[in-house]
């Protein structure tokens, strides 16, 4: 192949990718990113950022984002780049032999000082190895900083101490200025009557007196100016002209000396051009990484897991389009509807169908932006732990390429774009993502469907994933003949003629053209004729099948969510019962131990008293009265023992139907609704659960026991749902997303959700600065009806999600 053809292919490939960036509105996302940069040069870096074409660089960008973001959120005041100036042009000019001004030299010094501060704050090779590498070979040139700081004062004035010659010249000028000022004051005292003002003015950097026009002859000198009225002339007296000339010559020498010093300091900067330029590039990358982190936390984003394997699945849950988030937050736009992508490793082509304005194009752009953001090291505004393969390029054909100047129709414009996409794939054999909007539109439907089918089958062999939106029914059937194809559709409410924007996987969509036309008032005769034509072609039957599938899927989803909720509640109760039962066992053992110790103490005390009574009776001096009292005391002790035995072994309370009792094993009260024939078992209604328990497993509400038993009580739970080992089941109904809300707004939303919850609640608050999470945790821990608050599993959101457990 000739070099000319190779160059043409590269140009076509680059143009296809650049065009894709425009179609996905990547420039707008970069503009949003630039607003989070700290410096002007950092903002330019964000706007003109290039997307990495290597996996290692993408992973490095992501690691930098996470590490610097962690520092920024942990530090009380975050990371500040105040003091970093745009020194690129200054250093470049000095390297070429130019001279920088004193203010520009101070900007270089302040940048060096700030870099040293940032190094102390950020550099930590053990905990932050990636971001610390930026500082590894950076020199902050302390000697150069001291040299310039010694010679230039704050504000840009060159200090007298910069050179002995400069100090001597300035001292001479100062003496002459004082002498000239004294002469002028003496003239003012002598001729104040003919002066318009007694203030020494200045014209053309020469001192003048305001003299009345009629008294010009009284003071000899040079007239430099006249007032607008003509009544005042500004004259430099002759006696100070010679002094002014000498001062002017000295100031010229001072200027030459200052320029010499500035040239020397500039030459020192020029000699350190490589070090200063590298420092500038490092600060630029640092600002770029910090902007990525702050933008990602503002979006409530999470870090994607970039897989090296090209056939790795796409797992992105509840992705929200970043441009729509911005519009919602700053322009009071509609709430962003999240989109989930679950693409298996074997899936190559996804055909999305559905009505116009239903969100098909937004789905394409969302997937494209998610891939580009992950390549640039940005956090993705989604839930869970996103995972996707690293792709070399994203290529798109979205919108209308119609052009009157180039004589291109809509169809021709699409074909031109698709041709560039195919050329780019052939030039760059790495994994590619292809996004095609309204594939095959703009021409005869039969030919368009055939061309679209052939193109998708070809792309299934060449690209990692192709996502195409279409209205062709033929493309919906490809899934049933080729396992690499899958269908999806965007939801639509025919009653309100409004899209739901939800992406439904596995079911092809309907265009809903007749429903939309009918609701918009199209003539009923026309509508009826259209329905008849559809029935003749069998289209209506297909739509009914699709409609039935959609309804069945909705019902199954609701049933699954209800079942999951019931299962979670049941398992939670089961865990609570087990916990209470174990607690009761421990309490029973403690009670028995206390009773044993009490009995042993009573026996010991009785033994002591009996021995004392025996000793008295054996005493030789004991008389009948002592014997009588001793016998009386023994009978009292016997009576006390028998009363305790009767009290302990003869129950005075037995529960009956309708009584309120407490089930000891779970610590819950309930109503007795049934008593067995032999009275040994009771059926107790606790809330919505029936429990069959032994008689010795209950007690009255005031603590009375019907009988004593050393056996463990057994509780049988009757429930419509089987108990399993897993209790952490997250659904749409027990999950709330509070990202973007203030703390008090989030508290109100979570409290409303908790009122209607019967089990654990997953609260998605994102990572961000951590303020929202800390505020919610402090508030939740104060609630009496909250048992515990735990972090979510990594699969349920990790650090960006918290699980609230109710008592």
C-alpha positions in Angstrom: 0.0 0.0 0.0 1.4 3.4 -0.9 2.2 6.0 1.7 -0.5 8.3 0.2 -3.2 5.7 0.8 -2.0 5.0 4.3 -2.2 8.7 5.1 -5.7 8.9 3.7 -6.8 6.0 5.9 -5.4 7.6 9.0 -7.1 10.9 8.1 -10.4 9.1 7.6 -10.0 7.2 10.9 -9.2 10.3 12.9 -12.1 12.2 11.3 -14.5 9.4 12.2 -13.4 9.6 15.9 -13.4 13.4 16.0 -16.9 13.4 14.5 -18.0 10.9 17.2 -16.8 13.2 19.9 -18.9 16.0 18.5 -22.0 13.7 18.1 -21.6 12.6 21.8 -21.2 16.2 22.9 -17.9 15.4 24.5 -16.8 19.0 24.2 -19.7 20.0 26.6 -18.6 17.5 29.1 -15.0 18.8 28.9 -16.3 22.3 29.5 -18.1 21.1 32.6 -14.9 19.4 33.8 -12.9 22.6 33.2 -15.1 24.4 35.7 -13.7 22.2 38.5 -10.0 23.2 37.6 -8.2 25.6 39.9 -6.1 27.5 37.4 -6.5 29.0 34.0 -4.0 26.7 32.4 -5.8 23.8 34.1 -9.1 24.8 32.5 -7.4 24.9 29.1 -6.0 21.4 29.8 -9.4 20.0 30.6 -11.0 21.5 27.5 -8.3 20.3 25.2 -7.8 16.9 26.9 -7.0 13.9 24.7 -8.5 10.5 25.4 -5.8 7.8 26.2 -5.4 5.1 23.6 -3.7 2.7 26.1 -5.2 0.8 29.0 -2.2 1.5 31.3 -2.7 5.2 30.9 -6.4 5.0 31.5 -5.8 3.0 34.7 -3.1 5.5 35.8 -5.6 8.4 35.2 -8.2 6.6 37.3 -5.7 5.9 40.1 -4.7 9.6 40.2 -8.3 10.6 40.3 -9.0 8.3 43.3 -5.9 9.1 45.3 -6.0 12.9 44.9 -9.8 12.8 45.5 -9.3 11.0 48.8 -6.8 13.7 50.0 -9.1 16.5 48.9 -12.1 15.0 50.9 -10.0 14.1 53.9 -8.3 17.4 54.4 -10.5 20.0 56.1 -9.8 22.7 53.5 -9.1 20.3 50.6 -6.2 20.8 48.2 -5.5 24.4 47.3 -3.6 25.4 44.2 -3.6 29.0 45.1 -0.1 30.4 44.3 0.3 28.3 41.1 0.7 30.7 38.1 0.9 30.2 34.4 4.7 30.4 34.0 5.0 28.6 30.7 5.4 31.7 28.6 7.7 33.4 31.2 10.0 30.4 31.3 10.0 30.1 27.5 10.9 33.8 27.1 13.7 33.6 29.6 15.1 30.5 27.9 15.2 32.4 24.6 17.2 35.2 26.3 14.3 37.5 27.1 13.9 39.5 30.2 11.0 38.9 32.6 9.5 41.7 34.7 9.9 41.7 38.5 6.2 40.7 38.9 6.7 37.8 36.5 9.7 36.6 38.5 7.7 36.7 41.7 5.1 34.5 40.0 7.8 32.0 39.3 9.0 32.2 42.9 5.4 31.8 44.3 4.8 28.8 42.0 8.0 27.1 43.4 6.9 27.8 46.9 3.4 26.4 46.3 4.9 23.3 44.7 6.9 22.6 47.8 3.8 22.9 49.9 1.8 20.6 47.7 4.6 18.0 47.8 4.5 18.0 51.6 0.7 17.6 51.5 0.4 15.0 48.7 3.6 12.9 48.4 3.2 9.5 50.1 4.7 6.7 48.1 3.3 4.0 50.3 -0.3 5.1 50.5 -0.5 7.1 47.3 2.0 5.7 44.9 0.5 6.9 41.7 0.0 10.5 42.4 3.3 10.6 44.3 5.1 9.7 41.1 4.3 13.1 39.7 6.7 14.6 42.3 9.4 11.9 42.0 11.7 13.9 39.6 10.5 17.4 40.2 13.0 20.0 41.5 11.6 23.1 43.3 14.9 25.0 42.9 15.2 26.5 46.4 18.4 28.4 45.6 16.8 30.1 42.7 13.8 31.0 44.8 16.1 32.5 47.5 18.1 34.5 44.9 15.0 36.1 43.5 13.3 36.6 46.8 16.3 38.4 48.1 16.4 40.8 45.2 12.7 41.6 44.7 10.3 42.8 47.4 6.6 41.9 47.4 4.7 44.1 45.0 7.5 43.8 42.4 10.0 46.5 43.6 13.6 45.6 43.2 15.1 45.9 46.7 18.1 48.2 47.5 20.0 45.2 48.8 20.0 43.6 45.3 23.3 45.4 44.5 25.5 48.0 46.1 25.5 50.2 43.0 21.7 50.3 43.0 21.6 51.2 46.7 24.1 54.0 46.2 22.3 55.5 43.2 18.9 55.5 45.0 20.5 57.1 48.1 21.9 60.0 45.9 18.5 60.5 44.3 16.8 60.5 47.7 19.2 63.3 48.9 18.6 65.4 45.8 14.9 65.0 46.0 14.9 66.2 49.6 17.1 69.2 48.6 14.8 70.1 45.7 11.8 69.8 47.9 13.3 72.2 50.5 14.0 74.8 47.8 10.4 74.5 46.5 9.0 74.9 50.0 11.1 78.0 50.5 9.7 79.5 47.2 6.2 78.8 48.4 6.8 80.6 51.6 8.2 83.7 49.8 5.7 83.9 47.0 2.6 82.3 48.5 0.5 85.5 47.6 1.0 85.0 43.9 0.5 81.2 43.9 -2.9 79.6 43.2 -2.0 76.7 45.4 0.7 75.9 48.0 1.0 72.3 46.9 3.9 71.0 44.8 2.5 69.5 41.7 4.1 67.4 39.0 4.0 67.7 35.2 5.9 65.4 32.9 7.7 64.0 35.9 9.0 67.4 36.9 8.0 69.4 40.0 6.0 72.6 39.3 4.3 75.4 41.2 0.8 76.7 40.4 1.5 80.4 39.6 -1.1 83.1 38.7 -0.9 84.1 35.1 -0.3 87.8 35.9 2.7 87.0 38.1 4.7 85.0 35.7 7.6 87.5 35.8 8.1 87.1 39.5 9.5 83.5 39.4 12.0 82.5 36.7 11.7 79.0 35.3 10.2 76.7 32.6 6.5 76.6 32.0 5.3 73.0 31.5 1.5 73.4 31.5 -1.4 75.9 31.7 -4.8 75.4 33.3 -7.9 75.1 31.0 -9.2 78.5 32.2 -5.8 80.1 31.5 -5.6 81.7 34.9 -2.9 79.4 36.2 0.5 78.4 34.7 2.6 75.4 36.1 6.2 76.5 36.2 9.3 74.6 37.2 11.5 77.2 39.0 14.9 77.8 37.6 16.6 77.1 40.9 15.6 73.4 40.9 16.0 72.7 37.1 19.6 71.7 37.5 18.7 69.4 40.4 15.9 67.8 38.3 18.4 67.1 35.5 20.8 65.4 37.8 18.0 63.3 39.3 16.8 62.3 35.8 20.4 61.1 34.9 20.6 59.1 38.1 17.2 57.5 37.5 18.3 56.5 34.1 21.3 54.8 35.7 19.0 53.2 38.2 16.9 51.8 35.4 19.9 50.4 33.6 21.0 48.7 36.9 17.5 47.3 37.5 17.4 45.9 33.9 20.8 44.3 34.5 19.5 42.6 37.6 16.3 41.5 35.9 18.3 40.1 33.0 20.6 38.2 35.4 17.7 36.6 37.3 15.9 35.8 34.0 19.1 34.1 32.7 19.0 31.9 35.9 15.4 30.9 35.0 16.5 30.2 31.5 19.3 28.0 32.6 16.7 26.0 34.6 14.3 25.8 31.7 14.0 22.0 31.7 13.3 21.7 35.4 10.8 24.6 35.4 9.0 23.3 32.4 8.8 19.8 33.9 7.4 21.4 37.1 4.9 23.3 35.1 3.7 20.1 33.3 3.5 18.3 36.7 1.3 21.0 38.2 -0.9 20.9 35.1 -1.4 17.2 35.5 -2.1 17.7 39.2 -4.8 20.3 38.5 -6.2 18.0 35.8 -6.4 15.0 38.2 -8.0 17.2 40.9 -10.6 18.5 38.5 -11.5 14.9 37.5 -11.9 14.0 41.1 -14.0 17.0 42.1 -16.2 16.6 39.0 -16.7 12.9 39.7 -17.6 13.5 43.3 -20.1 16.2 42.2 -21.7 13.7 39.9 -21.9 11.2 42.7 -19.7 8.9 40.6 -18.0 5.6 41.3 -14.8 4.2 39.9 -15.2 1.8 37.0 -13.3 -1.4 36.7 -11.5 -1.5 33.3 -11.0 -5.0 32.1 -8.1 -5.9 29.9 -10.0 -8.8 28.2 -11.9 -7.4 25.2 -14.7 -9.9 25.6 -15.4 -8.9 29.2 -19.0 -8.0 30.0 -20.4 -4.5 30.3 -22.0 -4.1 33.8 -23.2 -0.5 34.4 -26.1 0.0 36.7 -28.3 3.1 36.8 -26.0 5.3 34.7 -27.2 8.9 34.6 -26.2 11.1 31.6 -23.8 13.7 33.0 -25.0 16.5 30.7 -28.6 15.9 31.9 -27.5 15.9 35.5 -25.9 19.3 34.9 -29.1 20.5 33.2 -31.3 19.2 36.1 -29.1 20.9 38.7 -28.4 24.2 37.1 -31.2 24.7 34.7 -34.1 23.1 36.6 -34.4 20.3 34.0 -36.4 17.1 34.5 -35.1 14.4 36.8 -32.6 12.1 35.0 -33.9 8.6 34.4 -31.0 6.1 35.0 -30.1 3.5 32.4 -28.5 0.1 33.1 -26.3 -1.9 30.7 -25.8 -5.6 31.2 -24.0 -6.9 28.1 -22.6 -10.4 28.3 -19.3 -11.4 26.9 -20.9 -13.2 24.0 -23.2 -10.4 23.0 -22.0 -8.4 20.0 -25.1 -6.5 18.7 -27.9 -4.9 20.6 -30.9 -3.6 18.6 -33.0 -1.0 20.5 -36.5 -0.4 19.3 -39.3 1.8 20.4 -41.1 5.1 19.7 -39.5 8.3 18.7 -38.5 10.6 21.6 -38.5 7.5 23.8 -34.8 7.8 24.8 -33.1 5.5 22.3 -30.6 8.2 21.2 -29.9 9.2 24.9 -29.2 5.5 25.5 -26.6 5.5 22.7 -25.0 8.7 23.9 -25.0 7.5 27.6 -23.1 4.3 26.7 -20.6 6.2 24.5 -19.9 8.8 27.2 -19.6 6.1 29.9 -16.8 4.4 27.9 -15.0 7.7 27.1 -15.3 8.9 30.7 -13.8 5.6 32.0 -10.9 5.9 29.5 -10.1 9.4 30.8 -10.1 8.3 34.4 -13.4 9.9 35.4 -15.9 8.5 37.9 -19.1 7.2 36.4 -22.4 8.6 37.8 -24.0 5.2 38.4 -24.7 2.7 41.2 -22.9 -0.4 42.3 -19.5 -1.3 40.9 -19.3 -0.6 37.1 -17.2 -3.0 35.1 -16.5 -2.8 31.4 -13.8 -3.8 28.9 -11.3 -1.2 27.8 -12.1 -0.2 24.2 -9.7 1.4 21.8 -12.3 3.6 20.1 -15.9 4.6 20.1 -17.5 5.4 16.7 -21.0 6.8 16.2 -23.5 7.7 13.5 -26.1 9.8 15.3 -28.3 12.5 13.8 -28.9 13.7 10.3 -25.9 14.1 7.9 -28.0 15.8 5.3 -26.1 18.5 3.4 -27.2 20.7 0.5 -23.7 22.0 -0.1 -22.3 18.5 -0.5 -25.4 17.2 -2.3 -26.0 14.6 0.4 -29.5 13.2 1.3 -30.3 11.8 4.7 -29.5 8.3 3.6 -26.4 9.3 1.8 -25.1 11.1 4.8 -25.6 8.1 7.0 -23.7 5.9 4.4 -20.8 8.3 4.3 -20.5 8.2 8.1 -20.8 4.4 8.3 -18.1 4.1 5.6 -15.8 6.2 7.7 -16.6 4.0 10.7 -15.7 0.8 8.8 -12.5 2.3 7.6 -11.5 3.3 11.1 -12.2 -0.2 12.4 -10.0 -1.7 9.7 -7.2 0.8 10.5 -7.4 0.3 14.2 -8.0 -3.4 15.0 -8.4 -2.8 18.7 -11.8 -3.3 20.4 -14.3 -0.9 19.0 -17.7 0.3 20.1 -20.1 1.3 17.3 -23.3 3.3 18.0 -25.7 3.6 15.1 -28.9 5.7 15.3 -31.9 5.0 13.0 -30.0 2.4 11.0 -31.2 2.0 7.5 -33.5 5.0 7.6 -34.1 7.5 4.8 -34.6 5.0 2.0 -37.0 2.2 0.8 -37.9 0.2 4.0 -37.2 -3.2 2.3 -33.8 -2.2 1.0 -33.0 -0.3 4.2 -33.8 -3.4 6.4 -31.7 -5.6 4.2 -28.8 -3.2 4.3 -29.1 -2.8 8.0 -29.2 -6.6 8.6 -26.1 -7.1 6.5 -24.2 -4.3 8.2 -25.0 -5.5 11.7 -23.9 -9.1 10.8 -20.6 -7.7 9.5 -20.1 -5.5 12.6 -20.8 -8.5 14.8 -17.5 -10.0 13.4 -15.5 -6.8 13.6 -16.5 -4.7 16.6 -16.6 -5.6 20.3 -20.2 -4.2 20.6 -22.6 -2.6 18.2 -25.7 -0.8 19.5 -28.2 0.3 16.9 -31.6 1.9 17.2 -34.2 1.0 14.5 -37.8 0.7 13.6 -37.3 -2.3 11.3 -39.1 -5.4 12.5 -36.6 -7.6 10.6 -33.8 -6.6 12.9 -35.9 -7.6 15.9 -35.9 -11.2 14.7 -32.1 -11.5 14.3 -31.8 -12.5 18.0 -33.6 -15.8 17.3 -31.2 -16.9 14.6 -27.9 -15.6 16.0 -27.0 -15.8 19.7 -24.7 -12.8 19.3 -27.8 -10.5 18.9 -30.1 -9.2 21.6 -33.2 -6.9 21.7 -34.0 -4.1 24.0 -36.7 -1.4 23.9 -37.5 1.9 25.5 -40.8 2.1 27.5 -43.7 4.2 26.4 -47.1 5.1 28.0 -49.7 5.0 25.3 -52.3 6.7 27.5 -50.3 9.8 28.2 -48.2 9.7 25.0 -45.1 10.1 27.1 -42.0 8.0 27.1 -40.9 6.4 30.4 -37.2 6.4 29.3 -36.7 3.0 30.9 -34.6 0.5 28.9 -36.2 -3.0 28.8 -33.9 -5.8 27.9 -34.9 -8.9 26.0 -38.2 -7.5 24.6 -38.5 -5.6 21.2 -40.4 -2.4 21.3 -43.3 -1.0 19.4 -43.3 2.3 17.5 -46.7 3.2 18.9 -47.4 5.3 15.9 -51.1 4.6 15.8 -51.6 5.3 19.5 -49.7 8.6 19.2 -51.7 9.6 16.1 -55.0 8.8 17.8 -54.3 10.7 20.9 -53.2 13.7 18.9 -56.6 13.8 17.2 -56.0 12.3 13.7 -59.2 11.5 11.9 -60.8 8.3 13.1 -61.6 7.1 9.6 -57.9 7.3 8.7 -57.0 5.5 12.0 -59.5 2.7 11.3 -58.1 2.2 7.8 -54.6 2.0 9.2 -55.6 -0.6 11.7 -57.2 -2.7 9.0 -54.0 -2.5 6.9 -51.9 -3.5 9.8 -54.1 -6.5 10.5 -53.8 -7.7 6.9 -50.1 -7.6 7.2 -50.1 -9.3 10.6 -48.4 -6.4 12.2 -51.1 -5.9 14.7 -50.7 -9.5 16.0 -47.0 -8.9 16.5 -47.6 -5.7 18.4 -50.1 -7.6 20.6 -47.5 -10.2 21.3 -45.0 -7.6 22.2 -47.5 -5.8 24.4 -48.3 -9.0 26.2 -44.6 -9.7 26.8 -44.2 -6.2 28.2 -47.2 -6.6 30.5 -46.0 -10.1 31.6 -42.5 -8.7 32.3 -43.9 -5.9 34.4 -46.1 -8.2 36.4 -43.1 -10.6 37.0 -41.0 -7.7 38.1 -43.6 -6.5 40.6 -44.1 -10.0 41.9 -40.4 -10.6 42.2 -40.0 -7.3 44.2 -42.9 -8.2 46.5 -41.5 -11.7 47.0 -38.1 -10.3 47.8 -39.6 -7.8 50.2 -41.6 -10.5 52.0 -38.6 -12.8 52.1 -36.4 -10.1 53.5 -39.0 -9.3 56.2 -39.4 -12.9 57.1 -35.7 -13.6 57.3 -35.2 -10.5 59.4 -37.9 -11.8 61.8 -36.2 -15.2 61.8 -32.9 -13.6 62.8 -34.7 -11.6 65.5 -36.3 -14.8 66.9 -33.1 -16.7 67.0 -31.4 -13.8 68.7 -34.1 -13.4 71.3 -34.1 -17.2 71.9 -30.3 -17.2 72.5 -30.7 -14.2 74.7 -33.5 -16.0 76.7 -31.3 -19.1 77.1 -28.5 -17.0 78.5 -30.9 -15.2 80.8 -32.3 -18.6 82.0 -28.8 -19.9 82.8 -28.1 -16.6 84.6 -31.3 -16.9 86.6 -30.6 -20.5 87.5 -27.1 -19.6 88.6 -28.5 -16.8 90.8 -31.1 -19.1 92.3 -28.5 -21.7 93.0 -26.2 -19.2 94.7 -29.2 -17.9 96.7 -30.2 -21.4 97.8 -26.6 -22.2 98.8 -26.5 -19.0 100.9 -29.8 -19.7 102.5 -28.6 -23.2 103.4 -25.3 -21.9 104.9 -27.2 -19.3 107.0 -29.6 -22.0 108.2 -26.7 -24.3 109.1 -25.1 -21.6 111.1 -28.3 -20.8 113.0 -29.0 -24.5 113.7 -25.5 -25.0 115.0 -26.0 -22.0 117.2 -29.3 -23.4 118.5 -27.7 -26.8 119.2 -24.8 -25.1 121.0 -27.3 -23.3 123.3 -29.2 -26.5 124.1 -26.0 -28.3 125.0 -24.9 -25.5 127.3 -25.1 -26.6 130.9 -26.7 -23.4 131.9 -29.7 -23.8 129.5 -33.1 -23.8 131.1 -36.6 -24.7 130.0 -37.2 -21.2 128.6 -34.2 -21.5 126.2 -35.4 -24.9 125.0 -38.9 -23.5 124.4 -37.5 -20.6 122.3 -35.2 -22.9 120.4 -38.0 -25.2 119.4 -40.2 -22.2 118.4 -37.4 -21.0 116.1 -36.9 -24.4 114.5 -40.7 -24.6 113.7 -40.5 -21.1 112.1 -37.7 -22.1 109.9 -39.6 -25.3 108.8 -42.7 -23.2 108.1 -40.8 -20.7 105.9 -39.1 -23.5 103.9 -42.5 -25.2 103.3 -44.1 -21.9 102.1 -41.3 -21.3 99.6 -41.6 -24.8 98.3 -45.4 -24.5 97.9 -45.0 -21.2 96.1 -42.3 -22.5 93.8 -44.0 -25.7 92.8 -47.7 -24.9 92.7 -48.6 -22.4 89.9 -51.2 -19.9 90.8 -51.7 -18.7 87.2 -52.8 -20.6 84.1 -53.4 -18.8 80.7 -56.7 -19.2 78.9 -58.1 -18.2 75.5 -58.2 -14.4 75.1 -55.5 -13.7 77.7 -52.5 -11.5 76.8 -49.2 -13.3 77.4 -45.5 -12.8 76.7 -43.6 -15.4 74.7 -40.3 -15.6 76.6 -38.1 -16.8 73.8 -38.7 -13.7 71.6 -39.8 -11.2 74.2 -42.9 -10.3 72.3 -46.5 -10.2 73.7 -49.5 -11.7 71.9 -53.0 -13.0 72.4 -53.9 -16.6 73.2 -56.3 -17.7 70.5 -56.2 -21.5 71.2 -55.4 -23.9 74.1 -54.6 -27.6 73.4 -56.9 -30.2 75.0 -54.3 -31.2 77.6 -53.4 -27.6 78.3 -49.7 -28.2 77.5 -49.5 -26.0 74.4 -50.9 -22.6 73.4 -51.4 -20.9 70.0 -50.4 -17.2 70.3 -51.0 -14.5 67.7 -48.0 -12.1 67.7 -48.7 -9.4 65.2 -49.4 -11.2 61.8 -47.6 -14.4 62.9 -49.2 -17.4 64.6 -46.9 -19.2 67.0 -47.5 -22.6 68.7 -45.6 -22.7 72.0 -45.4 -24.9 75.1 -47.1 -23.8 78.2 -43.8 -23.3 80.0 -42.6 -20.9 77.2 -45.0 -18.1 78.2 -45.5 -15.9 81.1 -48.1 -13.3 82.2 -47.5 -9.6 81.4 -46.7 -9.1 85.1 -44.0 -11.9 85.0 -45.9 -14.9 86.5 -44.9 -18.4 85.3 -47.4 -21.2 85.0 -44.8 -23.9 85.8 -41.0 -24.3 86.1 -39.1 -26.1 83.4 -35.5 -26.6 82.6 -36.4 -27.5 79.0 -35.8 -25.0 76.2 -39.0 -23.5 74.7 -39.7 -24.3 71.1 -41.3 -21.8 68.8 -42.9 -22.8 65.5 -43.3 -20.0 62.9 -46.0 -20.3 60.3 -45.2 -18.2 57.3 -46.2 -18.2 53.6 -42.5 -17.6 52.6 -39.7 -20.1 53.2 -36.7 -18.9 55.2 -33.4 -18.9 53.5 -29.9 -18.1 54.6 -29.7 -14.8 52.7 -31.2 -11.6 54.1 -29.5 -8.8 52.2 -31.9 -8.5 49.3 -31.9 -5.1 47.6 -34.8 -4.0 45.3 -36.0 -0.8 43.7 -38.6 -0.5 46.5 -36.2 -0.6 49.4 -33.6 1.7 47.8 -33.5 5.5 47.8 -31.1 7.7 46.0 -30.3 11.0 47.8 -27.2 12.1 45.8 -27.3 15.8 45.1 -29.5 16.6 48.1 -28.5 18.7 51.1 -28.3 16.9 54.4 -31.7 18.1 55.7 -33.3 17.3 52.4 -31.9 13.8 52.5 -33.0 13.3 56.1 -36.6 14.2 55.1 -36.5 11.8 52.1 -35.1 8.9 54.1 -37.5 9.4 57.0 -40.5 9.3 54.6 -39.1 6.1 53.1 -38.5 4.5 56.5 -42.1 5.0 57.5 -43.2 2.7 54.7 -40.4 0.2 55.1 -40.8 -3.2 56.7 -37.1 -4.2 56.3 -33.7 -2.8 55.6 -33.3 0.3 53.5 -30.4 1.0 51.1 -29.6 4.7 51.0 -27.4 5.8 48.1 -25.5 8.9 49.0 -22.4 8.6 46.9 -18.9 9.4 48.0 -18.3 13.1 47.2 -16.8 15.1 50.0 -18.3 12.8 52.6 -20.4 15.5 54.3 -23.8 14.0 53.2 -22.8 10.6 54.5 -21.5 11.9 57.8 -24.7 14.0 58.3 -27.0 11.1 57.6 -25.1 8.7 59.9 -25.2 11.1 62.8 -28.9 11.6 62.3 -29.7 7.9 61.9 -27.9 6.9 65.0 -30.2 9.2 67.0 -33.4 7.5 65.8 -35.0 5.2 68.4 -36.5 2.9 65.7 -33.2 2.2 63.9 -31.4 -0.8 65.2 -28.1 -0.4 63.3 -26.5 1.3 60.4 -24.0 -0.6 58.2 -22.1 -0.1 55.0 -23.4 -1.8 51.9 -21.7 -4.7 50.2 -19.4 -3.8 47.3 -22.0 -5.2 44.9 -24.7 -2.9 46.4 -22.7 0.4 46.3 -19.8 0.0 48.7 -18.8 3.2 50.4 -21.4 5.2 48.4 -24.3 3.3 50.0 -25.5 2.7 53.6 -28.0 0.1 54.8 -30.4 1.1 57.6 -31.8 -1.8 59.7 -35.1 -1.2 61.6 -35.9 -2.6 65.1 
